[in-house]
Amino acid sequence: MKPALHGDLKISEIIEHYPQTRSVFTAHGLSALVSEDGMRVLAPFLTLATALRSRLIDLTSFLRLLQEVIDLEELAEAPGLESVDHQGELTLLALMPCGLKVPFSKAISEAIGRIEKEHNLSVRYAVEGNVNQELSYYPYINTLEKVEELPDIIISADFNAFYGHSFYNRFVATGDVTGYNTINTSKTFTDAGVIDPEGNYTVLGINPLVIVANTEQLNGRPLPTCWADLIDPMWKDSITLRGSSDFFCHAVLLPMYRDHGAEGLRQLADNVLQGMHPAQMVKQIDLNAPGALYVMPEFFAYRAKQQQRIQIIWPEDGALASPVTLQVKASRIDELKPVLDLLTGIDLAQSLAGARFPVPHAEVTSEVQDKPLMWISWDLLRERDLLEVNAEIDDLFLPYVKSINK
């Protein structure tokens, strides 16, 4: 039996039982300990706590990183898209936000095995991180012509091709693909208008985007309280968004464009210092690197080691609501009801809420459940083609960001 991780384990014991954790040691400057010589001379006698203490590395944070690597390895039973020849063969495809991939995979893997036995079903599924698919999988969606080419159940994150008019007109308006709406909705989700009034999209949860301030980089500037504050000139070259040179998160840019137009995008771009993944943002904060404000999923903010340095701001007008959405082939609803009930049920919802992702279930309680959300609105999604709007945003925002950040 493999030992549970703790500080008194010898380095050699950890590597012997969990060889996949070697990369964590290397990333923290401890490669000598897990090298061939180190494993022979030092690792059999040196405990993890002692090794980390000598390098001033926090034991609790290091143990968490080790466990995350182990958890990812153990999720081999939740394969990714690379193992699938034709997505139409899949019962379930889940494209999850980074913070939900592991808890979601854990929650469904055992449950689906049980459902297969109890209901004599064969459920083939794949779970991917959404960030890996934004520039590769979603463009593929617009090439599909037949509903048979789609997985039976699709779970996707953020405002993506499944919300575009091309997909909607081919598969949703025809009734081939629909939502599965059995959830007793909370007041927070109702007030924010998150629930699709036409029932074509079932929102399983929200990845809430908030503002995180590095208080040591504020230089006397007051903390923002709402999203409009981010376009104030006082934040010039001070804001970090999720993105890169060719992509910035539309969950942030869409409401800014809706509420403040092209000029609002230009003002925001003027204030952007850089684009990066939220995990990189956390490292920037821990290093006290330049940059006062970061827009990131709320759960990422709690990964910062230097919690005393940050202020997590849940804006008064609501965290930006980046959705995790379920759709299903209408023809498969009856057969796949046990799977759909699992995916929309209380147990999975509680797991998502426990990972700091608000869910629409009125029965679920968590620290994030009753906080306000800002939703883009279903009227906008139906009246305008989301993909066209995103393209407009990119044309306005990306060149300006590039020109001012040379």
One Martini backbone bead per residue (centre of mass of N, CA, C, O) as a GRO file, in nm:
protein
  406
    1MET     BB    1   0.096   0.036   0.022
    2LYS     BB    2   0.066   0.359  -0.016
    3PRO     BB    3   0.173   0.638   0.118
    4ALA     BB    4   0.109   0.911   0.271
    5LEU     BB    5   0.164   1.235   0.264
    6HIS     BB    6   0.460   1.361   0.440
    7GLY     BB    7   0.734   1.508   0.605
    8ASP     BB    8   0.864   1.215   0.712
    9LEU     BB    9   0.934   1.133   0.448
   10LYS     BB   10   1.136   1.002   0.238
   11ILE     BB   11   1.246   1.074  -0.066
   12SER     BB   12   1.265   0.779  -0.168
   13GLU     BB   13   0.970   0.704  -0.104
   14ILE     BB   14   0.832   0.899  -0.292
   15ILE     BB   15   0.969   0.809  -0.561
   16GLU     BB   16   0.896   0.510  -0.547
   17HIS     BB   17   0.571   0.559  -0.530
   18TYR     BB   18   0.604   0.868  -0.690
   19PRO     BB   19   0.765   0.934  -0.976
   20GLN     BB   20   0.592   1.187  -1.087
   21THR     BB   21   0.729   1.397  -0.862
   22ARG     BB   22   1.010   1.477  -0.970
   23SER     BB   23   0.934   1.750  -1.111
   24VAL     BB   24   0.889   1.914  -0.850
   25PHE     BB   25   1.176   1.909  -0.745
   26THR     BB   26   1.310   2.034  -0.993
   27ALA     BB   27   1.140   2.308  -0.993
   28HIS     BB   28   1.279   2.359  -0.680
   29GLY     BB   29   1.598   2.283  -0.686
   30LEU     BB   30   1.599   1.936  -0.623
   31SER     BB   31   1.751   1.745  -0.831
   32ALA     BB   32   1.984   1.620  -0.661
   33LEU     BB   33   1.796   1.434  -0.484
   34VAL     BB   34   1.667   1.279  -0.765
   35SER     BB   35   1.907   1.168  -0.856
   36GLU     BB   36   2.108   0.908  -0.879
   37ASP     BB   37   2.294   0.999  -0.648
   38GLY     BB   38   2.080   1.105  -0.448
   39MET     BB   39   1.925   0.831  -0.415
   40ARG     BB   40   2.183   0.693  -0.282
   41VAL     BB   41   2.285   0.914  -0.058
   42LEU     BB   42   2.025   1.098   0.050
   43ALA     BB   43   1.718   1.000   0.019
   44PRO     BB   44   1.721   0.762   0.244
   45PHE     BB   45   1.770   1.000   0.495
   46LEU     BB   46   1.584   1.233   0.385
   47THR     BB   47   1.346   1.439   0.463
   48LEU     BB   48   1.121   1.652   0.343
   49ALA     BB   49   1.120   1.869   0.566
   50THR     BB   50   1.429   1.909   0.572
   51ALA     BB   51   1.474   1.985   0.274
   52LEU     BB   52   1.282   2.236   0.276
   53ARG     BB   53   1.403   2.398   0.513
   54SER     BB   54   1.685   2.450   0.373
   55ARG     BB   55   1.505   2.616   0.128
   56LEU     BB   56   1.245   2.771   0.224
   57ILE     BB   57   1.002   2.563   0.188
   58ASP     BB   58   0.677   2.505   0.189
   59LEU     BB   59   0.522   2.221   0.288
   60THR     BB   60   0.221   2.248   0.219
   61SER     BB   61   0.256   2.339  -0.077
   62PHE     BB   62   0.426   2.097  -0.170
   63LEU     BB   63   0.220   1.876  -0.107
   64ARG     BB   64   0.006   1.984  -0.301
   65LEU     BB   65   0.172   1.946  -0.560
   66LEU     BB   66   0.214   1.645  -0.536
   67GLN     BB   67  -0.090   1.568  -0.534
   68GLU     BB   68  -0.164   1.684  -0.811
   69VAL     BB   69   0.018   1.492  -0.974
   70ILE     BB   70  -0.109   1.231  -0.872
   71ASP     BB   71  -0.400   1.285  -0.958
   72LEU     BB   72  -0.344   1.303  -1.262
   73GLU     BB   73  -0.234   1.013  -1.290
   74GLU     BB   74  -0.500   0.869  -1.171
   75LEU     BB   75  -0.674   0.983  -1.439
   76ALA     BB   76  -0.648   0.767  -1.673
   77GLU     BB   77  -0.964   0.687  -1.675
   78ALA     BB   78  -0.972   0.994  -1.801
   79PRO     BB   79  -0.960   1.053  -2.103
   80GLY     BB   80  -0.860   1.204  -2.384
   81LEU     BB   81  -0.880   1.298  -2.717
   82GLU     BB   82  -0.630   1.125  -2.818
   83SER     BB   83  -0.815   0.845  -2.776
   84VAL     BB   84  -0.995   0.958  -3.019
   85ASP     BB   85  -1.122   0.916  -3.339
   86HIS     BB   86  -1.446   0.962  -3.286
   87GLN     BB   87  -1.670   1.171  -3.132
   88GLY     BB   88  -1.933   1.005  -3.204
   89GLU     BB   89  -1.844   0.769  -2.989
   90LEU     BB   90  -1.920   0.950  -2.762
   91THR     BB   91  -2.098   1.010  -2.474
   92LEU     BB   92  -1.863   1.200  -2.336
   93LEU     BB   93  -1.768   1.550  -2.341
   94ALA     BB   94  -1.517   1.729  -2.143
   95LEU     BB   95  -1.456   2.087  -2.118
   96MET     BB   96  -1.254   2.208  -1.869
   97PRO     BB   97  -1.158   2.385  -1.636
   98CYS     BB   98  -0.876   2.367  -1.465
   99GLY     BB   99  -1.014   2.347  -1.167
  100LEU     BB  100  -1.219   2.092  -1.272
  101LYS     BB  101  -1.084   1.842  -1.393
  102VAL     BB  102  -1.017   1.677  -1.139
  103PRO     BB  103  -1.288   1.675  -0.973
  104PHE     BB  104  -1.461   1.573  -1.207
  105SER     BB  105  -1.316   1.309  -1.270
  106LYS     BB  106  -1.347   1.186  -0.990
  107ALA     BB  107  -1.662   1.201  -0.966
  108ILE     BB  108  -1.730   1.023  -1.240
  109SER     BB  109  -1.570   0.760  -1.258
  110GLU     BB  110  -1.715   0.586  -1.043
  111ALA     BB  111  -2.013   0.647  -1.125
  112ILE     BB  112  -2.005   0.532  -1.414
  113GLY     BB  113  -1.939   0.244  -1.336
  114ARG     BB  114  -2.205   0.204  -1.183
  115ILE     BB  115  -2.402   0.268  -1.413
  116GLU     BB  116  -2.317   0.045  -1.608
  117LYS     BB  117  -2.412  -0.188  -1.421
  118GLU     BB  118  -2.710  -0.100  -1.344
  119HIS     BB  119  -2.788  -0.019  -1.678
  120ASN     BB  120  -2.636  -0.145  -1.913
  121LEU     BB  121  -2.397   0.053  -1.994
  122SER     BB  122  -2.198   0.233  -2.239
  123VAL     BB  123  -1.936   0.463  -2.136
  124ARG     BB  124  -1.777   0.703  -2.333
  125TYR     BB  125  -1.501   0.914  -2.225
  126ALA     BB  126  -1.382   1.266  -2.207
  127VAL     BB  127  -1.122   1.473  -2.050
  128GLU     BB  128  -1.060   1.825  -2.076
  129GLY     BB  129  -0.889   2.108  -2.105
  130ASN     BB  130  -1.002   2.402  -2.227
  131VAL     BB  131  -0.732   2.554  -2.294
  132ASN     BB  132  -0.650   2.330  -2.518
  133GLN     BB  133  -0.922   2.409  -2.719
  134GLU     BB  134  -0.959   2.708  -2.817
  135LEU     BB  135  -0.750   2.667  -3.089
  136SER     BB  136  -0.870   2.365  -3.189
  137TYR     BB  137  -1.160   2.243  -3.134
  138TYR     BB  138  -1.370   2.473  -3.192
  139PRO     BB  139  -1.321   2.506  -3.500
  140TYR     BB  140  -1.424   2.214  -3.565
  141ILE     BB  141  -1.729   2.249  -3.511
  142ASN     BB  142  -1.783   2.418  -3.790
  143THR     BB  143  -1.744   2.137  -3.973
  144LEU     BB  144  -2.000   2.017  -3.894
  145GLU     BB  145  -2.306   1.837  -4.028
  146LYS     BB  146  -2.362   1.601  -3.822
  147VAL     BB  147  -2.486   1.477  -3.528
  148GLU     BB  148  -2.313   1.208  -3.533
  149GLU     BB  149  -2.032   1.370  -3.482
  150LEU     BB  150  -2.128   1.392  -3.197
  151PRO     BB  151  -2.154   1.379  -2.893
  152ASP     BB  152  -2.405   1.309  -2.677
  153ILE     BB  153  -2.236   1.468  -2.455
  154ILE     BB  154  -2.178   1.819  -2.371
  155ILE     BB  155  -1.904   1.980  -2.206
  156SER     BB  156  -1.847   2.332  -2.161
  157ALA     BB  157  -1.632   2.623  -2.168
  158ASP     BB  158  -1.730   2.910  -2.197
  159PHE     BB  159  -1.741   3.120  -2.484
  160ASN     BB  160  -1.824   2.929  -2.762
  161ALA     BB  161  -1.914   2.751  -3.046
  162PHE     BB  162  -2.189   2.650  -2.909
  163TYR     BB  163  -2.299   2.966  -2.923
  164GLY     BB  164  -2.304   2.981  -3.208
  165HIS     BB  165  -2.495   3.006  -3.495
  166SER     BB  166  -2.396   2.763  -3.648
  167PHE     BB  167  -2.461   2.551  -3.433
  168TYR     BB  168  -2.748   2.635  -3.367
  169ASN     BB  169  -2.877   2.599  -3.655
  170ARG     BB  170  -2.790   2.292  -3.698
  171PHE     BB  171  -2.869   2.166  -3.381
  172VAL     BB  172  -3.074   2.340  -3.203
  173ALA     BB  173  -3.312   2.450  -3.380
  174THR     BB  174  -3.378   2.141  -3.471
  175GLY     BB  175  -3.356   1.956  -3.187
  176ASP     BB  176  -3.093   1.773  -3.159
  177VAL     BB  177  -2.997   1.985  -2.940
  178THR     BB  178  -2.998   2.007  -2.576
  179GLY     BB  179  -3.108   2.027  -2.272
  180TYR     BB  180  -3.112   1.941  -1.897
  181ASN     BB  181  -3.387   2.051  -1.696
  182THR     BB  182  -3.375   1.965  -1.328
  183ILE     BB  183  -3.315   2.230  -1.171
  184ASN     BB  184  -3.316   2.390  -0.863
  185THR     BB  185  -3.301   2.723  -0.860
  186SER     BB  186  -3.126   2.978  -0.760
  187LYS     BB  187  -3.134   3.312  -0.692
  188THR     BB  188  -2.863   3.395  -0.812
  189PHE     BB  189  -2.917   3.277  -1.101
  190THR     BB  190  -3.182   3.424  -1.152
  191ASP     BB  191  -3.092   3.721  -1.112
  192ALA     BB  192  -2.857   3.692  -1.343
  193GLY     BB  193  -2.972   3.514  -1.594
  194VAL     BB  194  -2.837   3.219  -1.651
  195ILE     BB  195  -3.089   3.082  -1.734
  196ASP     BB  196  -3.226   2.926  -1.997
  197PRO     BB  197  -3.543   2.993  -2.120
  198GLU     BB  198  -3.525   2.757  -2.361
  199GLY     BB  199  -3.339   2.495  -2.274
  200ASN     BB  200  -3.061   2.448  -2.456
  201TYR     BB  201  -2.892   2.527  -2.193
  202THR     BB  202  -2.697   2.384  -1.929
  203VAL     BB  203  -2.590   2.520  -1.631
  204LEU     BB  204  -2.368   2.378  -1.400
  205GLY     BB  205  -2.163   2.632  -1.388
  206ILE     BB  206  -1.921   2.870  -1.250
  207ASN     BB  207  -1.647   3.068  -1.355
  208PRO     BB  208  -1.523   3.302  -1.145
  209LEU     BB  209  -1.431   3.631  -1.216
  210VAL     BB  210  -1.176   3.823  -1.064
  211ILE     BB  211  -1.007   4.055  -0.856
  212VAL     BB  212  -0.651   4.082  -0.804
  213ALA     BB  213  -0.453   4.236  -0.557
  214ASN     BB  214  -0.137   4.382  -0.530
  215THR     BB  215  -0.072   4.582  -0.266
  216GLU     BB  216   0.245   4.644  -0.336
  217GLN     BB  217   0.137   4.782  -0.638
  218LEU     BB  218  -0.057   5.035  -0.591
  219ASN     BB  219   0.052   5.319  -0.503
  220GLY     BB  220  -0.225   5.447  -0.357
  221ARG     BB  221  -0.443   5.307  -0.499
  222PRO     BB  222  -0.756   5.225  -0.522
  223LEU     BB  223  -0.970   4.989  -0.504
  224PRO     BB  224  -1.162   4.814  -0.685
  225THR     BB  225  -1.539   4.752  -0.719
  226CYS     BB  226  -1.562   4.742  -1.037
  227TRP     BB  227  -1.529   4.691  -1.376
  228ALA     BB  228  -1.508   4.995  -1.467
  229ASP     BB  229  -1.237   5.057  -1.313
  230LEU     BB  230  -1.037   4.925  -1.534
  231ILE     BB  231  -1.059   5.201  -1.730
  232ASP     BB  232  -0.888   5.360  -1.560
  233PRO     BB  233  -0.594   5.542  -1.604
  234MET     BB  234  -0.452   5.454  -1.329
  235TRP     BB  235  -0.404   5.144  -1.474
  236LYS     BB  236  -0.167   5.178  -1.636
  237ASP     BB  237   0.019   4.905  -1.676
  238SER     BB  238  -0.153   4.696  -1.436
  239ILE     BB  239  -0.291   4.461  -1.609
  240THR     BB  240  -0.387   4.111  -1.589
  241LEU     BB  241  -0.468   3.874  -1.835
  242ARG     BB  242  -0.603   3.620  -1.995
  243GLY     BB  243  -0.331   3.541  -2.221
  244SER     BB  244  -0.187   3.655  -2.533
  245SER     BB  245  -0.086   3.765  -2.836
  246ASP     BB  246  -0.359   3.592  -2.974
  247PHE     BB  247  -0.515   3.589  -2.680
  248PHE     BB  248  -0.823   3.673  -2.507
  249CYS     BB  249  -1.056   3.667  -2.274
  250HIS     BB  250  -1.399   3.681  -2.342
  251ALA     BB  251  -1.526   3.691  -2.055
  252VAL     BB  252  -1.407   3.985  -2.026
  253LEU     BB  253  -1.461   4.140  -2.306
  254LEU     BB  254  -1.766   4.123  -2.352
  255PRO     BB  255  -1.878   4.309  -2.119
  256MET     BB  256  -1.705   4.552  -2.200
  257TYR     BB  257  -1.831   4.586  -2.483
  258ARG     BB  258  -2.127   4.605  -2.401
  259ASP     BB  259  -2.085   4.859  -2.186
  260HIS     BB  260  -1.826   5.035  -2.361
  261GLY     BB  261  -1.720   4.945  -2.613
  262ALA     BB  262  -1.454   5.032  -2.803
  263GLU     BB  263  -1.343   5.236  -2.595
  264GLY     BB  264  -1.326   5.037  -2.358
  265LEU     BB  265  -1.119   4.850  -2.492
  266ARG     BB  266  -0.899   5.062  -2.526
  267GLN     BB  267  -0.871   5.133  -2.225
  268LEU     BB  268  -0.799   4.852  -2.131
  269ALA     BB  269  -0.552   4.807  -2.312
  270ASP     BB  270  -0.391   5.045  -2.181
  271ASN     BB  271  -0.384   4.875  -1.893
  272VAL     BB  272  -0.228   4.645  -2.011
  273LEU     BB  273   0.058   4.452  -1.941
  274GLN     BB  274  -0.052   4.139  -1.965
  275GLY     BB  275  -0.053   3.791  -2.073
  276MET     BB  276  -0.182   3.499  -1.885
  277HIS     BB  277  -0.190   3.243  -1.696
  278PRO     BB  278  -0.307   3.199  -1.381
  279ALA     BB  279  -0.058   3.041  -1.279
  280GLN     BB  280   0.135   3.275  -1.353
  281MET     BB  281   0.009   3.491  -1.178
  282VAL     BB  282   0.076   3.364  -0.907
  283LYS     BB  283   0.383   3.385  -0.945
  284GLN     BB  284   0.394   3.693  -0.974
  285ILE     BB  285   0.289   3.753  -0.693
  286ASP     BB  286   0.506   3.594  -0.530
  287LEU     BB  287   0.736   3.786  -0.672
  288ASN     BB  288   0.644   4.083  -0.694
  289ALA     BB  289   0.564   4.172  -0.963
  290PRO     BB  290   0.464   4.357  -1.194
  291GLY     BB  291   0.142   4.434  -1.101
  292ALA     BB  292  -0.174   4.503  -0.952
  293LEU     BB  293  -0.383   4.351  -1.152
  294TYR     BB  294  -0.597   4.053  -1.159
  295VAL     BB  295  -0.769   3.837  -1.386
  296MET     BB  296  -0.937   3.558  -1.229
  297PRO     BB  297  -1.005   3.281  -1.105
  298GLU     BB  298  -1.083   3.247  -0.781
  299PHE     BB  299  -0.929   2.980  -0.706
  300PHE     BB  300  -0.640   3.080  -0.783
  301ALA     BB  301  -0.591   3.287  -0.552
  302TYR     BB  302  -0.542   3.043  -0.333
  303ARG     BB  303  -0.243   2.969  -0.455
  304ALA     BB  304  -0.113   3.182  -0.315
  305LYS     BB  305   0.135   3.223  -0.082
  306GLN     BB  306   0.093   3.550  -0.060
  307GLN     BB  307  -0.182   3.637   0.101
  308GLN     BB  308  -0.091   3.911   0.242
  309ARG     BB  309  -0.067   4.061  -0.056
  310ILE     BB  310  -0.372   4.015  -0.111
  311GLN     BB  311  -0.684   4.110  -0.288
  312ILE     BB  312  -1.004   3.983  -0.308
  313ILE     BB  313  -1.234   4.086  -0.568
  314TRP     BB  314  -1.582   4.096  -0.553
  315PRO     BB  315  -1.772   4.252  -0.736
  316GLU     BB  316  -2.063   4.431  -0.705
  317ASP     BB  317  -2.157   4.333  -1.012
  318GLY     BB  318  -1.994   4.076  -1.026
  319ALA     BB  319  -1.885   3.798  -1.132
  320LEU     BB  320  -1.768   3.667  -1.402
  321ALA     BB  321  -1.965   3.444  -1.606
  322SER     BB  322  -1.822   3.141  -1.674
  323PRO     BB  323  -1.939   2.870  -1.835
  324VAL     BB  324  -2.081   2.542  -1.763
  325THR     BB  325  -2.203   2.331  -2.026
  326LEU     BB  326  -2.495   2.140  -2.117
  327GLN     BB  327  -2.542   1.892  -2.381
  328VAL     BB  328  -2.789   1.696  -2.578
  329LYS     BB  329  -2.912   1.449  -2.744
  330ALA     BB  330  -3.241   1.399  -2.784
  331SER     BB  331  -3.227   1.086  -2.870
  332ARG     BB  332  -3.057   1.014  -2.574
  333ILE     BB  333  -3.202   1.081  -2.308
  334ASP     BB  334  -3.338   0.822  -2.207
  335GLU     BB  335  -3.084   0.636  -2.208
  336LEU     BB  336  -2.899   0.876  -2.043
  337LYS     BB  337  -3.032   0.957  -1.770
  338PRO     BB  338  -2.826   0.860  -1.551
  339VAL     BB  339  -2.601   1.052  -1.649
  340LEU     BB  340  -2.758   1.320  -1.636
  341ASP     BB  341  -2.825   1.301  -1.333
  342LEU     BB  342  -2.536   1.313  -1.242
  343LEU     BB  343  -2.451   1.591  -1.380
  344THR     BB  344  -2.721   1.744  -1.233
  345GLY     BB  345  -2.657   1.675  -0.950
  346ILE     BB  346  -2.581   1.723  -0.618
  347ASP     BB  347  -2.306   1.584  -0.582
  348LEU     BB  348  -2.155   1.730  -0.809
  349ALA     BB  349  -2.225   2.016  -0.723
  350GLN     BB  350  -2.075   2.002  -0.450
  351SER     BB  351  -1.795   1.961  -0.575
  352LEU     BB  352  -1.786   2.228  -0.733
  353ALA     BB  353  -1.836   2.418  -0.494
  354GLY     BB  354  -1.583   2.313  -0.332
  355ALA     BB  355  -1.401   2.442  -0.585
  356ARG     BB  356  -1.531   2.739  -0.633
  357PHE     BB  357  -1.809   2.671  -0.802
  358PRO     BB  358  -2.089   2.786  -0.890
  359VAL     BB  359  -2.425   2.667  -0.856
  360PRO     BB  360  -2.779   2.633  -0.932
  361HIS     BB  361  -2.838   2.493  -0.666
  362ALA     BB  362  -3.041   2.550  -0.393
  363GLU     BB  363  -2.920   2.312  -0.195
  364VAL     BB  364  -2.647   2.440  -0.214
  365THR     BB  365  -2.353   2.497  -0.012
  366SER     BB  366  -2.127   2.785  -0.005
  367GLU     BB  367  -1.908   3.049  -0.017
  368VAL     BB  368  -2.005   3.117  -0.341
  369GLN     BB  369  -2.325   3.098  -0.384
  370ASP     BB  370  -2.426   3.419  -0.293
  371LYS     BB  371  -2.273   3.560  -0.504
  372PRO     BB  372  -2.248   3.775  -0.746
  373LEU     BB  373  -2.340   3.788  -1.099
  374MET     BB  374  -2.218   3.828  -1.444
  375TRP     BB  375  -2.417   3.822  -1.729
  376ILE     BB  376  -2.437   3.854  -2.077
  377SER     BB  377  -2.692   3.732  -2.203
  378TRP     BB  378  -2.929   3.581  -2.407
  379ASP     BB  379  -3.002   3.802  -2.604
  380LEU     BB  380  -2.720   3.843  -2.718
  381LEU     BB  381  -2.671   3.544  -2.809
  382ARG     BB  382  -2.923   3.553  -3.013
  383GLU     BB  383  -2.874   3.821  -3.179
  384ARG     BB  384  -2.571   3.747  -3.176
  385ASP     BB  385  -2.284   3.630  -3.305
  386LEU     BB  386  -2.038   3.532  -3.109
  387LEU     BB  387  -1.808   3.497  -3.319
  388GLU     BB  388  -1.833   3.783  -3.433
  389VAL     BB  389  -1.788   3.936  -3.172
  390ASN     BB  390  -1.510   3.817  -3.109
  391ALA     BB  391  -1.381   3.927  -3.369
  392GLU     BB  392  -1.425   4.223  -3.308
  393ILE     BB  393  -1.263   4.228  -3.049
  394ASP     BB  394  -0.993   4.137  -3.168
  395ASP     BB  395  -0.966   4.375  -3.373
  396LEU     BB  396  -0.961   4.593  -3.138
  397PHE     BB  397  -0.757   4.469  -2.914
  398LEU     BB  398  -0.496   4.326  -3.013
  399PRO     BB  399  -0.347   4.557  -3.166
  400TYR     BB  400  -0.337   4.749  -2.922
  401VAL     BB  401  -0.182   4.575  -2.726
  402LYS     BB  402   0.068   4.535  -2.907
  403SER     BB  403   0.140   4.842  -2.947
  404ILE     BB  404   0.167   4.909  -2.621
  405ASN     BB  405   0.364   4.625  -2.566
  406LYS     BB  406   0.658   4.665  -2.708
   0.00000   0.00000   0.00000
